[in-house]
Amino acid sequence: MELFGISGEIFLAIAGMATLLSSVFLNKDSSYRITLRLCNLSFLITIILIFFSHSHSGSLFNGSFIYDDLARFAKILILIGTMLTLIIGYKSQKLDNFNRPEYPVLILFSVLGMLLMASSNDLIGFYMSLELQSLPLYVIAAINRDNIKSSEAGLKYFILGALSSGLLLYGMSLVYGAVGDTSFSSISMASSDGMSNLMLIGLVFMLSGLAFKISLVPFHMWTPDVYEGAPTPVTAFFAIVPKLAAITILLRFTFTAFDNAISSWQQIIIILSLLSMILGSFAAIMQFNIKRLMAYSSIAHMGYALVGLSSGILEGISSVLIYMVIYMIMNLGAFIIILSMRRDNQSVEEISDLKGISQTHPFIAFSFVILMFSMAGIPPLAGFFGKWLVFASAVNAGLIPLAIVGVLTSVVGAFYYLRIIKIMYFENNEVKLDVVDNKSSMIILGIMIISTILFGLFLNWFLEVTMGISSSI
């Protein structure tokens, strides 16, 4: 009965191995399409299994894995984000000729690692889950082997990812040396008597390793290059899904393992948040490539999410969870538009390529306006509520200077978002972009735009759900 708590992961592991085997025997022309559908079907069934396990909470394998409301919320969000990124990237992969069946299978195994990571309640279980998540990502970053930029992106991601794993593992070994156990509950009990120097150094190393995964400054250096070099469907996945998993485990680290040492990790999180908001906002101003701009934008957004986390209160956890939902909606919409930017059947990535798009692609231009306004935090769009909640939690925790910096960097961020709107509506381009022929992506884009505009109507429901999750951690 206890295994029902991770029945979704068990099913996904079996489905992944079955899909991998079936892809070998499929016809070369149809193998990618069928494999993609099998993977999406597996994700859908996994969501159903996770959803129907909501009446069960507990732990498995001597407390190494925990299945609670936070795990369920994060897992459903990860699976929905993955399904949508696979759907929106299908047409682009086909046109760019890297529609290989191993791509969705690698993503499936990476997602399996993320799901296990969301349930991790032990350092060893967490590290094994993290490596299962990371190893397939190194491969898919370089999956377009004919493109030198993609190969470079994969190599950079691999080297810096290995470095972050080393930092994380070293930090874990120090914490284990200080505590004598790897479970989060044991670490929590040990930290209740005060943090030893060994534990404190271990905590710093672990947070540094996690900061790499979330692209927080000063551990962000891989992000712009990997975002630009990797194929755009891969970039869309990187920008959304791994960050959801990493933020979830960061919440577990801070509010479960080190819940008695808030003053110790709070200072580190505040510094990471400040640096990420400032550098992400100012560095994005100088970008001319839309994918590099989205990289710095995501760095800034992770900084905003950490504002809520740094508050150290239950409202902070709630605000971070809602912020990640909004972040997923906005980025999915933005990457659908970036994927639709093609000229003569070739993808284009320069911001200047958007010139005059309002005349030739009015729906895409209008959608981008809504998403840019939302990312800038302009009311009454979803992005405004996300920033308002994280800043409000910081103010309630007495971190008023941090909230002020967040508001000021949001104003800076509005500059480069508004610049894109100016280019689309007030400049002309003699060479037009291709007509978009992707109904499924346009339907998803429409849903994301409606969600962005009407998010405020569902805010109370989200607050109720996330406050319930926060109090159960």
C-alpha positions in Angstrom: 0.0 0.0 0.0 2.9 2.4 0.8 4.3 2.0 -2.7 1.1 3.6 -4.0 2.7 6.9 -2.9 5.3 6.6 -5.7 3.2 4.5 -8.1 3.6 7.3 -10.7 7.4 7.0 -10.6 7.2 3.2 -10.8 4.9 3.3 -13.8 7.0 6.0 -15.5 10.2 3.9 -15.1 8.6 0.9 -16.6 7.0 3.0 -19.4 10.4 4.5 -20.1 12.1 1.2 -20.6 9.2 -0.2 -22.7 9.3 3.0 -24.9 13.1 2.8 -25.3 12.8 -0.9 -26.4 9.9 -0.2 -28.8 11.6 2.7 -30.5 14.3 0.3 -31.7 11.8 -1.8 -33.6 9.8 1.1 -35.1 10.0 2.3 -38.6 12.6 5.1 -39.0 10.2 7.6 -40.4 7.5 7.2 -37.8 9.6 6.2 -34.7 9.9 9.8 -33.4 6.2 10.6 -33.7 5.1 7.3 -32.1 7.8 7.6 -29.3 6.7 11.1 -28.6 3.1 10.1 -28.3 4.0 7.1 -26.0 6.0 9.4 -23.7 3.2 12.0 -23.5 0.7 9.2 -22.8 3.0 7.9 -20.1 3.2 11.4 -18.6 -0.6 11.7 -18.7 -1.1 8.4 -16.9 1.5 9.4 -14.3 -0.4 12.6 -13.6 -3.6 10.6 -13.0 -1.7 8.1 -10.7 -0.2 11.0 -8.7 -3.5 12.9 -8.5 -5.4 9.9 -7.2 -2.7 9.3 -4.5 -3.8 12.6 -2.8 -5.4 10.8 0.1 -2.1 9.1 1.0 0.8 10.8 2.7 3.8 9.1 4.2 7.4 7.9 3.5 9.2 5.1 1.9 12.5 3.3 2.1 13.2 4.2 5.7 12.2 7.8 5.2 14.4 8.4 2.1 11.3 9.4 0.0 8.3 11.3 1.2 5.0 11.7 -0.6 3.1 14.7 0.6 1.1 17.7 -0.8 4.3 19.5 -1.9 5.6 16.5 -3.8 2.3 16.0 -5.6 1.9 19.7 -6.5 5.5 19.9 -7.9 5.2 16.6 -9.8 2.0 17.5 -11.5 3.5 20.9 -12.5 6.7 19.2 -13.8 4.7 16.7 -15.9 2.3 19.3 -17.4 5.3 21.5 -18.2 7.1 18.6 -19.9 4.1 17.5 -21.9 3.5 21.0 -23.2 7.2 21.6 -24.1 7.3 18.3 -26.1 4.1 19.3 -28.0 5.3 22.8 -28.8 8.7 21.6 -30.0 7.5 18.8 -32.3 7.1 20.8 -35.5 10.4 22.7 -35.0 12.3 19.5 -34.5 10.8 18.0 -37.6 11.8 21.1 -39.7 15.3 21.3 -38.2 15.8 17.5 -38.8 16.7 16.4 -35.3 13.5 14.5 -34.6 15.2 11.5 -33.1 13.2 9.0 -31.0 15.8 9.1 -28.2 15.0 12.7 -27.5 11.6 12.2 -25.8 12.9 9.0 -24.1 15.9 11.0 -22.6 13.4 13.6 -21.4 11.2 10.9 -19.8 14.1 9.5 -17.7 15.2 13.1 -16.8 11.6 13.8 -15.6 11.7 10.5 -13.6 14.7 11.9 -11.8 12.9 15.2 -11.2 9.8 13.4 -9.7 12.0 11.4 -7.4 13.9 14.6 -6.5 10.6 16.3 -5.5 10.0 13.4 -3.0 13.5 13.2 -1.7 13.9 13.3 2.1 17.4 12.1 2.3 20.8 13.3 0.9 21.6 10.1 -0.8 18.2 9.7 -2.4 18.3 13.3 -3.5 21.7 13.0 -5.1 20.8 9.9 -7.0 17.6 11.6 -8.2 19.6 14.7 -9.3 22.0 12.6 -11.3 19.2 10.8 -13.0 17.8 14.2 -13.9 21.0 15.7 -15.1 22.7 13.0 -17.2 20.0 12.9 -19.9 20.0 16.8 -20.0 23.7 16.8 -20.9 22.9 14.6 -23.9 19.9 16.5 -25.1 21.7 19.9 -24.9 24.1 18.5 -27.6 21.5 16.4 -29.5 21.8 18.4 -32.7 25.2 17.0 -33.5 25.5 18.7 -36.9 25.4 22.1 -35.2 28.6 23.3 -33.5 26.8 25.6 -31.2 24.7 22.7 -29.9 27.8 20.6 -29.3 29.4 23.5 -27.5 26.3 24.0 -25.3 26.3 20.3 -24.3 30.0 20.4 -23.4 29.6 23.6 -21.3 26.5 22.3 -19.6 28.3 18.9 -18.8 31.5 20.5 -17.4 29.7 23.1 -15.2 27.0 20.6 -14.3 29.7 18.2 -13.1 31.3 21.0 -11.1 28.0 21.8 -9.4 27.4 18.1 -8.6 30.9 18.0 -7.0 30.1 21.1 -4.9 26.8 19.5 -3.8 28.4 16.2 -3.0 31.2 17.8 -1.0 28.7 19.8 1.0 26.7 16.7 1.7 29.8 14.9 2.9 30.5 17.7 5.4 26.9 17.7 6.7 27.0 13.9 7.0 30.3 14.2 8.9 28.7 16.7 11.3 25.3 14.9 11.8 26.2 11.2 11.3 23.1 10.6 9.2 21.8 11.6 5.8 18.1 11.9 6.5 16.6 15.4 6.5 14.9 14.8 9.8 18.2 13.9 11.4 19.8 17.1 10.0 16.9 19.1 11.3 17.3 17.6 14.8 21.1 18.2 14.8 20.6 21.9 13.6 18.1 22.5 16.5 21.0 22.6 18.9 22.8 25.2 16.8 24.8 25.0 13.6 28.4 23.7 13.9 31.0 25.2 11.6 31.2 21.9 9.7 27.4 22.0 9.0 27.5 25.6 8.1 30.2 25.1 5.5 28.4 22.0 4.2 25.2 24.1 3.8 27.0 26.8 1.8 28.4 24.2 -0.6 25.0 22.5 -1.0 23.3 25.8 -1.7 26.0 26.7 -4.2 25.5 23.4 -6.0 21.7 24.0 -6.2 22.3 27.6 -7.3 24.0 26.1 -10.4 20.9 24.1 -11.2 18.6 27.1 -10.8 21.0 29.5 -12.7 21.5 31.9 -9.7 24.2 34.5 -9.8 27.2 34.0 -9.4 26.6 30.4 -10.6 24.8 31.4 -13.8 27.6 31.5 -16.3 26.5 28.5 -18.3 22.9 29.7 -18.8 23.1 32.3 -21.7 25.5 30.1 -23.7 23.5 26.9 -23.3 20.2 28.6 -23.9 21.6 30.1 -27.2 23.5 27.0 -28.3 21.0 24.3 -27.6 18.1 23.7 -30.1 15.1 26.0 -29.2 12.8 23.1 -28.1 15.6 21.9 -25.7 16.0 25.5 -24.4 12.3 25.7 -23.7 12.5 22.5 -21.6 15.6 23.8 -19.8 14.0 27.1 -19.0 11.0 25.7 -17.4 11.0 22.1 -16.1 14.3 21.5 -14.3 13.8 24.8 -12.4 10.5 23.6 -11.0 12.2 20.5 -9.6 15.2 22.5 -8.2 13.0 25.1 -6.5 11.0 22.2 -4.9 14.1 20.5 -3.4 15.4 23.9 -2.3 12.2 24.4 -0.4 12.7 20.9 1.2 16.3 21.7 2.1 15.5 25.0 3.8 12.2 24.3 5.4 12.6 20.6 6.2 16.3 19.8 6.7 17.5 23.2 8.0 14.2 24.4 9.4 15.8 25.2 12.7 18.6 27.2 11.1 16.7 29.8 9.2 19.1 32.6 10.2 22.0 30.6 8.7 20.6 30.0 5.2 18.4 33.1 5.0 21.4 35.4 4.5 22.8 33.2 1.7 19.4 33.1 -0.1 19.0 36.9 0.3 22.5 37.5 -1.3 21.7 35.0 -4.2 18.3 36.7 -4.7 19.8 40.2 -4.8 22.6 39.3 -7.2 20.3 37.4 -9.5 17.7 40.1 -9.7 20.3 42.8 -10.3 22.5 41.0 -12.9 19.6 39.3 -14.6 17.8 42.6 -15.2 20.8 44.7 -16.2 22.5 42.1 -18.4 19.3 41.4 -20.4 19.3 45.1 -21.6 22.4 44.4 -23.7 21.2 41.3 -25.5 20.2 41.1 -29.1 19.5 37.3 -29.3 16.0 36.5 -28.0 17.2 33.2 -26.4 20.0 35.0 -24.5 17.5 37.6 -23.3 15.2 34.8 -22.1 18.3 33.3 -20.2 18.9 36.5 -18.3 15.2 37.0 -17.8 15.0 33.5 -16.2 17.9 34.4 -13.9 16.1 37.5 -12.8 12.8 35.5 -12.3 14.6 32.9 -10.2 15.9 35.9 -8.1 12.3 37.1 -7.6 11.2 33.5 -6.6 14.0 33.5 -4.0 12.6 36.7 -2.4 9.6 34.7 -1.2 11.9 31.8 -0.1 14.2 34.1 1.9 11.3 35.4 4.0 11.5 32.1 5.9 7.7 32.1 6.6 4.8 30.0 5.4 3.4 32.8 3.2 6.9 32.8 1.5 6.5 29.1 0.5 3.0 29.8 -0.8 4.2 32.7 -2.9 7.1 30.7 -4.4 4.8 27.9 -5.5 2.4 30.4 -7.1 5.3 32.2 -8.7 6.6 29.0 -10.3 3.1 28.3 -11.8 3.0 31.8 -13.3 6.7 31.4 -14.5 5.8 28.2 -16.3 2.7 29.8 -18.0 4.7 32.9 -19.2 7.7 31.0 -20.4 5.7 28.4 -22.3 3.9 31.2 -24.1 7.2 33.0 -24.9 8.9 29.9 -26.2 5.9 29.0 -28.5 6.5 32.5 -30.1 10.3 32.0 -30.3 9.8 28.6 -31.9 7.4 30.1 -34.5 10.1 32.6 -35.6 11.2 31.2 -38.9 12.3 32.7 -42.2 12.7 30.6 -45.4 12.0 27.5 -43.2 15.1 28.3 -41.0 14.8 29.4 -37.4 15.8 33.0 -36.6 16.7 34.2 -33.1 17.6 37.9 -33.3 15.2 40.3 -31.5 15.4 42.5 -34.7 13.7 39.7 -36.6 10.5 40.6 -34.8 10.3 44.0 -36.6 6.9 44.6 -38.1 5.5 41.2 -36.9 2.4 43.1 -35.7 1.3 43.6 -39.4 2.0 40.0 -40.6 1.3 38.0 -37.5 -1.1 40.0 -35.4 -2.1 37.2 -33.0 1.6 36.3 -32.2 2.4 40.0 -31.7 -0.6 40.6 -29.4 0.3 37.4 -27.4 3.9 38.6 -27.0 2.7 41.9 -25.7 0.6 40.2 -23.0 3.5 38.0 -22.0 6.0 40.8 -21.9 3.7 43.0 -19.8 3.2 40.0 -17.5 6.9 39.3 -17.2 7.4 43.0 -16.4 4.8 42.7 -13.6 2.2 45.0 -15.0 -1.3 44.6 -13.4 -3.7 42.9 -13.8 -1.7 40.1 -15.5 -0.4 37.0 -13.8 3.2 38.3 -13.5 2.0 41.2 -11.3 0.4 38.8 -8.8 3.5 36.6 -8.7 5.8 39.5 -7.9 3.2 41.1 -5.5 3.0 37.9 -3.4 6.8 37.3 -3.1 7.4 41.0 -2.3 4.5 41.0 0.2 6.0 37.9 2.0 9.4 39.6 2.2 7.8 42.8 3.7 5.9 40.6 6.2 9.2 39.0 7.3 10.8 42.5 7.7 13.0 42.2 4.6 11.8 45.6 3.2 15.1 46.5 1.5 15.0 43.2 -0.4 11.5 43.9 -1.6 12.5 47.5 -2.7 15.4 46.1 -4.7 13.0 43.6 -6.3 10.6 46.4 -7.3 13.4 48.6 -8.7 14.9 45.7 -10.8 11.4 45.0 -12.1 11.3 48.6 -13.4 14.7 47.9 -15.2 13.3 44.7 -16.6 10.3 46.5 -18.0 12.7 48.4 -20.3 13.8 45.4 -22.3 10.4 43.9 -22.4 8.9 47.1 -23.7 11.7 47.4 -26.2 10.5 44.1 -27.8 6.9 45.6 -28.0 8.3 48.7 -29.7 10.2 46.6 -32.3 7.1 44.6 -33.1 4.7 47.5 -33.4 6.7 50.6 -34.5 9.5 49.2 -36.8 9.2 47.7 -40.2 11.1 44.7 -41.6 11.4 44.2 -45.4 12.0 40.5 -45.0 8.9 38.9 -43.4 8.8 35.9 -41.1 7.1 32.7 -42.5 3.4 32.0 -41.9 3.0 29.9 -38.8 1.4 26.5 -39.5 1.2 24.9 -36.1 -2.3 24.6 -34.8 -1.5 22.7 -31.6 1.1 25.3 -30.6 -1.3 28.2 -31.3 -4.0 26.5 -29.2 -1.6 26.2 -26.3 -0.5 29.8 -26.8 -4.1 30.9 -26.6 -4.6 28.9 -23.4 -1.4 30.5 -21.9 -2.6 34.0 -22.8 -6.1 33.5 -21.3 -4.4 32.0 -18.2 -2.1 35.1 -18.0 -5.0 37.6 -18.3 -7.5 35.8 -16.0 -5.0 34.4 -13.4 -6.2 37.0 -10.8 -9.7 35.3 -10.8 -8.2 32.1 -9.5 -5.7 33.7 -7.1 -7.7 32.9 -3.9 -8.0 29.3 -4.9 -4.2 29.1 -5.6 -3.5 30.8 -2.2 -5.8 28.3 -0.4 -4.1 25.3 -2.1 -0.5 26.6 -1.6 -1.1 27.7 2.0 -2.3 24.1 2.7 0.9 22.7 1.2 3.1 25.2 3.1 1.5 24.2 6.5 2.1 20.5 5.7 5.8 20.7 5.1 
